[in-house]
Amino acid sequence: MQFLNTLRPRNFRVWVFLLLLVPVLVCSQTPEPSSPVLSDPQDQAELDAYRQKAESYVLKNLNRFGLDQLQYYDRTLDTLFEREKRDTLYKMELNFQKESAERKNILAAEKNTSLNSPKASKFLLTVIMVFCAKQPSPFQRGLCWC
């Protein structure tokens, strides 16, 4: 009896590929822990109350009232989510303004200290002179519209 499907180099690559693919497939099928939509526990409790009422109505075959509770759940979720989003954006904006004000103060202080020193002003004058010396004048470039 001969084994025709032995580990040849071609088949070996296929097996390695499959062995590397299996963990990826297994990890992709495991559900991630669901993060709460809202960070406030009171809001979560309010939404859970609507959901539990809807489930109890459905178990009693009162589907219309269960749908009403789900609509209340949906409206409440939308309003709470909008409020939380607005609060988050407001906090981010305040944080940004605070950090930018600190940066502006630091830059203004550095500018005042660096420009007031004679060594810095001499360095700036040297840089400007070197830069202007390397740039051809508009007359040399033929850009004069006189």
N, C-alpha and C positions, 0 to 999 in steps of 0.2 A: 504494500500500500504506500503510495507516494502522497506527500503533502505538497500540493501545488501553491497554496497560499501561505508560504513561509514568510518570514520577515525579510523582505527584500528592501533595498534602499527606498524604493518608491512607496511601498506599503508602510515602511517605518515612518516616513514623513506624515502619512495619513493618520497613523496611530498617535503620533505626538500631537498633531493638530486636534484630534478628537479628545485626547486627554487634557489638553489645555482649554478646550471649548466647554467641557462638562462643568467645571467650577463656575465659569461665567454664566452658563445657563441656570445652574442651581441658585446662584446668588441673585440673579435677576428675577427669579420667581418668588423669592421670599419677600413678603410685604414689609415695607418700612413702617416703623411706628408712626401712627398718625399724630400730627401736631394739632393742637387745638386751634380752631379758627380765630377765636377771640382769647385774649390773654386774661381777662377779668373772670374770676371764678363765679361771680354773681351773674354775669351775662351767660356763662355756660349753664348755670343752674336754671335760669329762666328759659333758655332754649330746650334744655332737657325736660322741663315740665311740659312744654308744648308737645314735644315728641312723645312723651309718655301718655299724655291725654289722647293724642291721635292714635297711638297703638291700642289703648284700652277701648276706644270707640270702634276701631276696626275689629277687634276681637269679639265685640258685642254685635257685629254686623251692622253698625251704624256708620257706614262709609261716608255719608254726606258730612256728618259732624267731624269725622276724622280728617276729611279734606279741608274743612274749615280750620281745624287746628293746625294743619300743615301750612295753610295760607298765612295764619297768624305767625307761625314759626318763620316762614319765609320773609314776611315783612319785618319782623323783629330782627332777624339775622341781617337783613340789608341795612337797617338803620343803625344797628350796633356796629356793623363792619364799617360803615361810612364814618361814624363817630370816632372809632378807633383809628381809622386811616387819617382823619383830619387831625387828631391829637398827635399821632406819630409824626406827621409832616410838620406840624407846628413846633414840636420839640426838636426835630432835625433842623428847622430853620433857625430857631433860637441858638442851638449849638453852633451852627455855621456862622451866624452873626457874631457870637462870642469869640470863636476862634479867629475869624477874620479881623475883628477889632484888635485882638492881641497881636496878630501878625502885623497889622498896620502900625501899631505902636512900636513894635520891635524894629520894623523897617525904618520908621521915622527916626527913631533913636540912633540906629546905625548910620543913617544918612547924615544926620546932624553931626555925629562924632567924626565920620570919615571925611566929610566935605569941609569941615572947619579946620582940619589939620593942614598945615602948609605942605607937608610931604604929599598928602593925597591930592591937593590941588595941583602941585607940580607934576605929579604922575598923570593926572587927567589931562593937563595941558600938553604933556609929552605924547600921550596916546593920540590926542586930537591932531597934533602936528604931524605925527608919523602917518596917520590915516589919510590926512589931506595931501601929504606929499606923494603917497602911492596912487591916489585917484587923479586921473587926468582931468584937466579943466574942460568945461563945455566947449571952449574954443578949439581945444586939441581934438576933441571927439567929433567936431563938426555939428554940434547940436545948438549952436547959437542962432537965434531967430532975429537977430538985430537987423 
